[in-house]
Amino acid sequence: MTTDAAAPSLPVRIGIDVGGTFTKGVALDPGGGILAVSHVPTTHRHRLGVAAGVLEALRALLRDLPGEASPVLVAHSTTQATNALLEGDTALVGILALGEARDERRIQNLTRPPAGLRALQAFVATDAPEFDARVQAVLDGWRDQQVGAVAASQAFGVDDADFERRAGELARAAGFPVSLGSELSGAYGLEMRTLSATVNASILPTMVRTARHVRDAVCELLPHVPLLIVRGDGGAADLRAFEETPLHTVVSGPAASLGGAILAHGVMDGVFFEVGGTSTNIGVIKDGQPALKYMTVMDVPTGLRAADIRIAGVAGGSLVRLRGRRIEDVGPRSAHIAGLAYASFTPLGRLADAQIELVAPSPGDPADYAVLRTPEGTRFAITPTCAANALGAIPEGGYAHAQPDSARLALGLLGQHLGASMEAAAQAVLEASAEKLTHTVQGLVREYGLRGTPLYGGGGAASVLGPVVARRLKVPFVPIPHSDVISSIGAALAVIRVERERSVTRQDPTVADLLEREVGDEAVRLGADPASLRVETEYSAREGRLRAVATGAHPLSARTRPLDADELQQQARQVLGDQAHLVFGGTHHTLFVASRIRRGLLRRVEQHAALVLDGRGVRLLRFEDAQVLTGRPHEALERLRALLSGRAVAPHVAALTASRLRDYAHLHDPVLLLRQLAENLRLESQVALIVEQ
């Protein structure tokens, strides 16, 4: 007697992006293919907040999945932290300023509340008796004053944060959400750490409530399925990180879009241009990674790094503004903000006998926004999406493709008002929109050295403005497939990333090693697959700053877009040229080198470029000229010792083993470098040392 084997399940990763207008979801198969897509309006005003929209988007996805589908991961990106700060949905914060009594005045000056936030401040000396009792007295008073969260920050907390942690324990025991300065940044600077902790604390109550609603919504449909949230640096973490440090999720949505372009479509270098309905997010991808910078939130400098996103108030749904018989501007108000339907998505019959009317979309706006008004009094928006459809620039099947006849009618009426043809009016709308974006893109191109690289388009309205901006910049425009849900795709393919910094006065390999272990352990705690973990350190002598970054994939998405040997070779050739060949391969990384001849003024110089790729083809390290030393660790170290003989400053060195890539750019002392390498490599069987020339 035989029985049929159970049908194998299909593991599915789900990504959901909670945007300002729509909540969009995707379900991906193990190879990254799209199985289902959902779009629902974001539920800002629901009693459960945006979680209701997450639940609705999730239900829609599950309805469309094949019967054998088995969701194994849900990840989401969100604008909630950003919106809470912009809209003033913040709590009254109590700032606990801690330090020695003799420094009270200085500490109070450095821990003042930032402008724009409601906060109370109290100093508690750490060198006076009964510390716990004095902190508790402050907390009791704050409860009566309706303080919603506590930010604790200790002078020299980078070196010793014992009192800061103890104050946090007391505040949590008293029922307050707590933010600690030392947990947000390991850099010296009491003012910056306090400001970061205060801003973070101000949105803690809202974010904790949102996180619980989202968790409950997902658990209702998918109990026991892991739930991640995308951070502003493009990595991801367990939802508890959202409850502890929501400030990490500022620009979460745009960061997820960058991640989608990188992980799903292999984008390595270029400006990424995401056009929504109200605004356009512009970011940079370089060497297969999002470009990061320190965040400034509400004019407050923080110690947190996030994707360098520039936001422009013009997009596919922006309204046209007129002055006399010319276009004055496009945006910042949009059809969504004004509560108007796009003319181009409206049946032609509903636009019969419409006329141009100038309105003020919101109280206080100038009455120079052009809309269509029908005899019945219904208004419709004239937008860049309408202009692009009028010109036939949006292909059929494209997300922004609308009704050409309605679009031509709307732009024809605008042209009559301007004394121009329909085509001239439509082109003028697109050019005015692109003008606002071109300057921003040019600045990013100069800043990151991306001259000549493509402009990649994402977002539902990418095909509306992307080609116009690219033409102005004289670069190719590359639309990203499934651009309308690219942020949801990026969330589903999310990578876990942890970064820590320490202020240091000198190079110390012990500190670097401890920091490496700290970020690696934290990444694993947040859900990273240990086998996919990569830790890098970077030392800046000028800033006195040591930074360690750990990245890893969630174990259920660790094999996202693996490349075979031929595909990796092709990626290497794109960077190093046809001479690129493999010299060392590990479990998660491969090393390629290529010889080049550089012509100098007097002679030709041979250089050996080196490139390390991970399993997805992401460029982890690149050297224009390097010497590669391979073999057993003691053999490679002896050869390195000979190279360093007589040198006062060590070159940039990286070590690649079967399972790890370690970057020693922070070590410039040859003795310390050799000692650290010997310690890290003592259990390895083979190594490749990459020594920058």
C-alpha positions in Angstrom: 0.0 0.0 0.0 1.4 3.4 -1.0 0.3 6.9 -0.2 1.0 10.1 -2.1 3.7 12.2 -0.6 2.5 15.6 0.6 2.8 18.3 -2.0 6.0 20.4 -1.3 5.2 23.9 -0.1 6.4 27.0 -1.9 8.3 29.3 0.5 7.1 32.9 -0.1 8.6 36.2 1.2 6.1 39.1 1.6 7.0 42.7 1.5 4.7 45.6 2.4 5.4 49.3 2.0 3.3 51.7 4.1 3.4 54.9 2.0 1.7 58.2 2.6 -1.0 57.5 0.0 -1.0 53.7 -0.7 0.0 50.6 1.2 1.5 48.2 -1.4 2.3 44.5 -0.9 4.2 41.9 -3.0 4.7 38.2 -2.5 7.9 36.7 -4.0 8.9 33.2 -4.8 12.3 31.8 -3.8 13.8 33.2 -7.0 12.5 36.7 -6.4 9.6 36.3 -8.9 6.4 38.1 -8.2 3.5 35.8 -7.3 1.0 38.5 -6.1 0.6 42.3 -5.8 -1.8 44.4 -3.7 -2.6 48.1 -3.5 -4.8 49.6 -0.8 -5.2 53.2 0.5 -3.1 53.8 3.6 -5.4 53.9 6.6 -4.1 56.9 8.5 -7.5 57.7 10.2 -8.5 54.1 11.1 -8.6 53.3 14.9 -5.8 50.9 14.3 -3.8 53.4 12.2 -1.8 52.1 9.3 -2.0 48.5 10.7 -5.5 48.2 9.2 -4.1 48.9 5.7 -1.3 46.4 6.3 -3.9 43.8 7.2 -6.0 44.6 4.2 -2.9 44.4 1.8 -1.9 41.1 3.4 -5.3 39.6 3.0 -5.3 40.6 -0.7 -2.0 39.0 -1.2 -3.0 35.7 0.5 -6.1 35.5 -1.6 -4.1 35.6 -4.8 -1.4 33.1 -3.8 -1.4 29.6 -5.1 -2.5 26.8 -2.7 1.0 25.5 -2.1 2.3 28.9 -1.1 3.7 29.0 2.5 4.7 32.5 3.7 8.0 32.4 5.6 8.8 36.0 6.1 6.9 39.4 6.3 9.0 42.6 6.1 7.7 46.1 5.8 8.9 49.6 5.3 7.1 52.6 6.6 6.8 56.4 6.6 5.4 56.4 10.1 8.4 57.8 12.0 8.9 60.5 9.4 5.2 61.4 9.4 5.1 61.5 13.2 7.9 64.1 13.3 6.5 66.1 10.4 3.0 66.2 11.7 3.9 66.8 15.4 2.6 63.5 16.6 5.2 63.5 19.4 5.1 63.0 23.2 6.2 65.3 26.0 9.8 64.0 26.7 11.6 64.1 30.0 15.3 64.5 29.6 17.4 63.0 32.4 20.8 64.7 32.2 23.4 62.8 34.2 26.9 63.6 35.3 29.1 64.8 38.1 27.8 67.6 40.3 30.6 70.0 39.5 29.6 69.8 35.8 26.0 70.5 36.3 25.8 73.9 34.5 27.7 72.7 31.5 25.7 69.4 31.3 22.4 71.3 31.5 23.5 73.6 28.6 24.5 70.6 26.5 21.3 68.7 27.1 18.7 71.4 26.5 15.6 70.3 24.6 15.7 70.8 20.8 13.5 73.4 19.3 10.2 72.1 18.0 9.8 69.3 20.6 8.0 69.5 23.9 10.4 68.5 26.7 11.2 68.9 30.4 14.8 68.6 31.7 16.2 67.4 35.0 19.9 67.1 36.1 20.8 64.2 38.5 24.3 64.0 39.9 26.0 60.6 39.5 28.5 61.3 42.3 26.0 62.0 45.1 24.4 59.4 47.4 21.0 57.8 46.8 21.1 58.1 43.0 18.1 55.7 42.5 15.9 57.7 45.0 16.7 61.0 43.3 15.9 59.6 39.8 12.7 58.1 41.1 11.6 61.5 42.6 12.1 63.1 39.2 10.1 60.3 37.5 7.2 60.6 40.0 7.0 64.4 39.2 7.0 63.8 35.5 4.2 61.3 35.7 2.0 64.0 37.2 3.1 66.3 34.3 2.0 63.8 31.7 5.5 63.1 30.4 5.1 60.4 27.7 8.7 59.1 27.3 12.1 59.5 28.9 15.5 60.3 27.3 18.5 59.5 29.5 22.0 60.8 28.6 25.1 60.7 30.7 28.3 62.8 30.3 31.1 60.5 29.0 28.5 57.8 28.5 30.6 56.5 25.7 33.2 55.3 28.2 30.9 54.4 31.0 27.1 54.4 30.8 26.3 52.5 34.0 24.3 55.4 35.5 22.5 56.0 32.2 21.5 52.3 32.0 20.4 52.3 35.6 18.2 55.4 35.1 16.7 53.7 32.0 15.8 50.6 34.1 14.1 52.8 36.7 12.2 54.7 34.1 11.0 51.5 32.4 10.0 50.1 35.8 7.9 53.2 36.2 6.1 52.6 32.9 7.9 55.1 30.6 9.2 54.2 27.1 12.9 55.0 27.3 15.7 56.1 24.9 19.3 56.0 26.0 21.9 58.2 24.3 24.7 55.7 24.5 22.5 53.1 22.6 21.9 55.5 19.7 25.5 56.6 19.2 28.9 55.6 20.5 30.5 58.9 19.5 31.7 61.5 21.9 29.4 64.6 22.0 26.9 64.8 24.8 24.8 67.3 23.0 24.4 65.2 19.9 23.7 62.0 21.8 21.1 63.8 23.9 19.4 65.4 20.9 19.2 62.0 19.2 17.8 60.3 22.3 15.2 63.1 22.8 14.0 63.0 19.2 13.8 59.2 19.4 11.9 59.3 22.7 9.4 61.8 21.3 8.0 59.3 18.8 8.4 56.2 21.0 4.7 56.1 22.3 3.3 56.4 18.8 5.7 53.9 17.3 5.2 51.4 20.1 1.5 51.6 19.5 1.9 51.2 15.7 4.3 48.3 16.1 1.9 46.4 18.3 -1.0 47.0 15.9 1.1 45.8 13.0 2.3 42.8 14.9 -1.2 41.9 15.9 -2.4 42.4 12.3 0.2 40.1 10.8 -0.2 37.5 13.6 -3.9 37.4 13.0 -3.3 36.0 9.5 0.2 34.5 9.8 1.0 33.4 13.3 4.6 32.4 13.9 5.9 34.0 10.7 8.9 36.3 11.3 8.1 40.1 11.0 10.9 42.5 10.0 11.1 46.3 9.5 13.3 48.1 7.0 15.7 50.6 8.5 16.8 53.9 7.0 20.2 52.5 6.1 18.7 49.8 3.9 19.1 47.0 6.4 16.3 45.4 8.4 15.7 44.3 11.9 13.1 42.5 14.0 10.1 44.7 14.9 11.3 45.2 18.4 13.9 47.6 16.9 11.0 49.7 15.7 9.7 49.9 19.3 13.2 50.7 20.8 14.8 53.0 18.2 12.1 54.2 15.7 14.5 57.0 14.6 16.4 54.2 12.7 13.3 53.9 10.4 13.3 57.5 9.1 13.5 57.3 5.2 12.6 53.6 5.6 10.5 53.6 2.4 13.1 55.1 0.1 15.8 52.9 1.6 13.6 49.9 0.8 13.3 51.1 -2.8 17.1 51.3 -3.1 17.4 47.9 -1.7 14.9 46.6 -4.2 16.8 48.0 -7.1 20.1 46.5 -5.8 18.8 43.1 -4.7 16.2 42.4 -7.3 17.7 44.0 -10.3 21.5 44.1 -9.7 21.9 47.9 -9.9 25.5 48.7 -9.0 26.1 52.4 -9.7 23.7 55.2 -10.5 21.2 57.7 -9.3 17.9 56.1 -8.3 14.8 58.3 -8.9 11.6 57.3 -7.3 8.6 59.3 -8.4 5.4 59.0 -6.4 2.2 61.0 -6.5 3.2 63.9 -4.2 7.0 63.9 -4.0 10.1 62.4 -5.6 12.8 60.6 -3.6 16.3 60.7 -5.1 19.1 58.5 -3.8 22.4 57.1 -4.8 23.7 53.5 -5.4 27.4 53.1 -5.5 29.3 49.8 -5.6 26.0 48.0 -5.1 25.3 49.8 -1.8 23.0 52.7 -0.9 25.0 55.9 -0.2 24.6 56.8 3.5 25.0 60.0 5.5 24.3 61.2 9.1 20.7 62.2 9.5 19.5 65.6 10.5 16.0 65.4 11.8 14.0 68.6 12.5 17.3 70.5 12.1 18.7 68.3 14.8 22.0 66.5 14.0 21.9 62.9 15.0 24.5 60.1 15.4 22.6 57.8 13.1 23.3 57.2 9.4 20.7 56.5 6.8 20.3 56.5 3.1 21.2 59.9 1.6 17.7 60.7 0.2 16.9 64.1 -1.3 13.1 64.8 -1.4 11.6 67.1 -4.0 8.1 68.4 -3.9 7.2 67.5 -7.4 5.9 64.2 -8.7 3.4 62.5 -11.0 0.4 63.9 -9.3 1.6 67.5 -8.7 -0.7 70.4 -9.7 0.3 73.0 -12.3 0.6 76.6 -11.2 0.1 79.5 -13.5 1.1 83.1 -13.7 -0.7 84.9 -16.5 -0.1 83.0 -19.7 2.8 80.9 -18.5 3.5 78.0 -16.2 5.0 79.4 -12.9 5.7 76.1 -11.2 4.5 72.5 -10.7 3.8 71.4 -7.1 4.3 71.3 -4.3 0.6 70.6 -3.9 -0.7 67.4 -5.4 -3.9 65.9 -6.6 -3.9 63.7 -3.5 -3.5 66.6 -1.1 -6.2 68.6 -3.0 -8.6 65.5 -3.0 -8.9 65.6 -6.8 -9.0 62.9 -9.4 -6.5 63.0 -12.3 -8.1 64.3 -15.5 -6.2 61.6 -17.4 -7.8 58.8 -15.4 -11.3 60.2 -15.8 -13.7 59.0 -18.6 -13.8 61.5 -21.4 -17.6 62.1 -21.0 -17.2 63.4 -17.5 -14.9 66.2 -18.7 -17.4 67.6 -21.2 -17.5 71.4 -21.3 -14.9 71.7 -18.6 -12.9 74.9 -18.2 -9.7 76.0 -16.6 -10.1 77.4 -13.1 -7.4 78.7 -10.6 -7.8 77.4 -7.0 -6.0 77.3 -3.7 -5.8 73.6 -2.8 -5.2 74.1 0.9 -5.9 77.0 3.3 -3.2 79.6 2.9 -2.1 78.4 -0.5 -2.0 80.9 -3.4 -5.0 80.7 -5.8 -2.8 79.9 -8.8 -3.2 76.1 -9.1 -4.8 75.2 -12.4 -7.6 72.6 -12.4 -10.5 71.6 -14.7 -14.0 72.5 -13.5 -17.1 71.0 -15.1 -20.4 72.8 -15.4 -21.6 70.6 -12.5 -18.9 72.0 -10.3 -16.6 68.9 -10.2 -12.9 69.6 -10.3 -10.1 67.5 -11.8 -6.4 67.8 -11.6 -4.0 68.5 -14.4 -0.7 66.8 -13.6 2.6 65.7 -15.1 1.0 62.2 -15.5 -1.7 63.8 -17.6 0.9 65.6 -19.7 2.9 62.5 -20.3 -0.2 60.6 -21.4 -1.3 63.4 -23.7 2.1 63.1 -25.5 1.8 59.3 -25.7 4.9 58.9 -23.6 3.5 56.2 -21.3 3.4 52.8 -22.9 0.3 50.7 -22.6 0.5 48.4 -19.6 2.6 50.9 -17.7 1.4 51.8 -14.2 0.9 55.5 -15.1 -0.8 54.7 -18.4 -4.2 56.5 -18.5 -6.8 57.5 -21.0 -5.1 59.4 -23.8 -8.2 61.2 -25.0 -9.0 62.6 -21.6 -5.3 63.6 -21.1 -5.3 65.4 -24.5 -8.5 67.3 -23.7 -7.1 68.5 -20.3 -3.8 69.6 -21.8 -5.6 71.2 -24.8 -7.6 73.3 -22.5 -4.5 74.3 -20.6 -2.8 75.2 -23.9 -5.7 77.4 -24.9 -5.4 79.2 -21.6 -1.6 79.7 -22.3 -2.1 80.6 -26.0 -0.2 77.4 -27.0 -0.9 74.1 -28.6 -1.7 71.0 -26.6 1.7 69.5 -27.3 3.5 72.6 -26.3 1.5 72.9 -23.0 2.2 69.2 -22.2 5.9 69.5 -22.9 6.0 72.7 -20.8 4.5 70.9 -17.8 7.0 68.1 -18.0 10.0 70.5 -18.5 8.9 72.7 -15.5 8.7 69.5 -13.4 12.0 68.2 -14.6 13.7 71.5 -13.9 13.1 71.2 -10.2 14.6 67.7 -10.2 17.6 68.1 -12.5 19.5 70.4 -10.2 19.2 67.9 -7.3 20.3 65.0 -9.4 23.3 67.0 -10.7 24.4 67.7 -7.2 24.4 64.0 -6.3 26.3 63.1 -9.4 29.0 65.5 -8.6 29.1 64.6 -4.9 29.4 60.8 -5.5 31.4 60.8 -8.7 28.7 59.2 -10.8 29.2 61.2 -14.0 27.8 59.3 -17.0 26.0 56.6 -14.9 22.3 55.8 -15.7 19.3 57.4 -14.0 17.2 54.5 -12.7 13.5 55.0 -12.3 11.2 53.6 -9.6 7.8 54.5 -8.2 4.5 54.5 -10.0 5.2 57.7 -12.0 8.8 56.9 -12.9 8.0 56.8 -16.6 6.4 60.3 -16.4 9.4 62.4 -15.3 12.4 60.0 -15.5 13.0 60.2 -19.3 12.7 64.0 -19.3 15.3 64.4 -16.5 17.6 61.9 -18.1 17.5 63.7 -21.4 18.5 67.0 -19.7 21.4 65.2 -18.0 22.4 63.4 -21.2 22.4 60.0 -19.5 20.4 56.8 -20.2 17.1 56.4 -18.4 16.6 52.8 -17.1 13.1 52.0 -15.8 13.1 49.4 -13.0 10.7 46.5 -13.6 7.7 46.6 -11.3 8.7 50.1 -10.3 5.3 50.8 -8.6 6.1 48.2 -5.9 9.9 48.4 -5.9 9.9 49.5 -2.2 7.8 46.4 -1.3 10.1 44.2 -3.2 13.1 45.8 -1.4 11.3 45.1 2.0 10.8 41.4 1.0 14.5 41.1 0.2 15.6 43.0 3.2 19.1 42.6 4.6 19.8 43.0 8.3 22.4 45.7 9.0 23.9 46.9 12.3 26.3 49.8 12.6 28.2 51.1 15.7 30.7 53.8 16.2 33.2 54.6 18.9 35.2 57.7 19.6 38.8 56.7 19.9 42.0 58.6 20.5 44.3 56.1 18.9 44.4 52.8 17.0 43.7 49.9 19.2 43.1 46.5 17.7 41.5 45.2 20.8 38.8 48.0 20.6 38.3 47.2 16.9 37.9 43.5 17.7 35.4 44.1 20.5 33.4 46.4 18.2 33.4 43.8 15.4 32.1 41.2 17.8 29.5 43.6 19.2 27.9 44.5 15.8 28.1 40.8 14.7 26.3 39.6 17.8 23.7 42.3 17.5 23.0 41.4 13.8 22.5 37.8 14.8 20.3 38.8 17.7 18.1 40.8 15.2 17.8 37.8 13.0 20.8 37.7 10.6 21.9 34.3 9.4 25.4 33.8 10.9 26.6 32.1 7.7 25.8 35.3 5.7 27.3 37.7 8.2 30.0 40.2 7.0 31.6 42.7 9.4 33.7 45.7 8.2 35.6 48.3 10.3 36.6 51.8 9.2 38.9 54.1 11.1 39.0 57.9 10.6 42.0 59.5 12.3 40.8 63.0 11.4 37.5 62.5 13.2 38.8 60.1 15.9 36.1 57.7 15.0 36.0 53.9 14.6 33.0 52.4 12.8 32.0 48.8 12.5 29.2 47.6 10.2 27.7 44.1 10.2 25.4 43.0 7.4 23.6 39.7 6.9 20.5 38.3 5.3 17.6 36.9 7.2 18.0 33.1 7.2 14.9 32.7 5.1 16.1 35.1 2.5 19.9 34.5 2.7 20.0 33.0 -0.8 18.3 35.9 -2.6 19.5 36.1 -6.2 22.6 33.9 -5.8 24.9 34.2 -8.9 26.6 31.2 -10.4 30.4 31.2 -11.2 29.8 32.5 -14.8 27.5 35.4 -13.5 30.1 36.4 -10.9 32.8 36.4 -13.6 30.6 38.6 -15.7 30.1 41.0 -12.8 33.8 41.2 -12.2 34.5 41.9 -15.9 32.1 44.8 -15.8 34.4 46.4 -13.2 37.9 45.1 -14.0 37.6 44.4 -17.7 38.0 41.2 -19.7 41.3 40.3 -17.9 39.5 39.7 -14.6 40.1 36.2 -13.2 39.3 34.4 -10.0 42.1 33.9 -7.5 40.2 33.0 -4.3 36.7 31.7 -3.6 35.1 31.4 -0.2 31.6 30.3 1.0 30.2 33.8 0.6 32.8 35.9 -1.2 35.0 35.7 -4.3 38.2 37.6 -5.2 39.0 38.6 -8.7 42.1 40.4 -10.0 43.1 41.9 -13.4 46.4 43.4 -14.7 46.3 46.8 -16.3 48.9 49.0 -17.9 48.8 52.7 -16.9 50.7 55.2 -19.0 52.7 57.7 -16.9 54.6 60.7 -18.2 57.9 58.8 -18.5 57.0 55.1 -18.5 54.2 52.5 -18.4 53.2 51.1 -15.0 51.6 47.7 -14.5 48.8 47.7 -11.9 46.8 44.8 -10.5 43.2 45.8 -9.7 41.4 43.6 -7.1 37.7 43.2 -6.5 35.8 41.2 -3.8 32.2 40.2 -4.6 29.6 38.6 -2.4 27.4 35.8 -3.6 24.9 38.2 -5.1 27.5 40.1 -7.0 27.6 43.1 -4.7 31.0 44.8 -4.7 32.4 44.7 -1.2 35.9 46.0 -1.7 37.7 47.4 -4.7 41.4 48.2 -5.1 42.8 50.0 -8.1 46.3 48.5 -7.4 46.9 45.7 -5.0 49.1 42.7 -4.3 47.4 39.5 -3.3 49.1 37.1 -1.0 47.4 33.6 -0.8 48.1 30.5 1.1 48.2 29.2 4.7 47.9 32.1 7.2 51.4 31.8 8.5 52.8 31.8 5.0 50.8 34.8 3.9 51.7 36.7 7.1 55.4 36.1 6.5 55.2 37.6 3.1 53.2 40.5 4.4 55.8 41.0 7.2 58.5 41.3 4.5 56.4 43.8 2.6 56.0 45.9 5.7 59.6 45.8 6.7 60.9 49.3 7.3 57.5 51.0 6.8 56.2 53.3 9.4 52.7 53.3 8.1 50.8 50.1 7.0 48.8 50.2 3.7 45.2 49.2 3.5 44.9 45.5 4.0 41.9 43.1 3.8 41.8 39.4 4.6 39.5 37.0 2.8 39.0 33.5 4.3 36.6 30.7 3.5 33.8 32.2 5.6 34.7 35.9 6.4 35.9 39.1 4.8 37.7 41.4 7.3 38.8 44.9 6.3 41.8 46.4 8.3 41.7 49.9 6.8 41.6 51.2 10.4 45.0 49.8 11.3 48.0 51.9 10.1 50.6 50.7 12.6 52.4 47.7 11.0 53.0 46.0 14.3 49.4 46.2 15.4 48.2 45.1 12.0 50.3 42.0 12.0 49.3 41.2 15.6 45.6 41.6 14.8 45.8 39.5 11.6 47.6 36.7 13.5 44.9 36.7 16.1 42.0 36.7 13.6 43.5 34.1 11.3 44.9 31.6 13.7 42.0 29.0 13.1 41.8 29.5 9.3 43.2 27.0 6.8 43.6 29.3 3.8 43.6 33.1 3.4 44.0 35.8 0.7 45.6 39.0 2.0 44.8 42.0 -0.3 47.4 44.7 0.2 46.8 48.1 -1.4 49.9 49.3 -3.4 
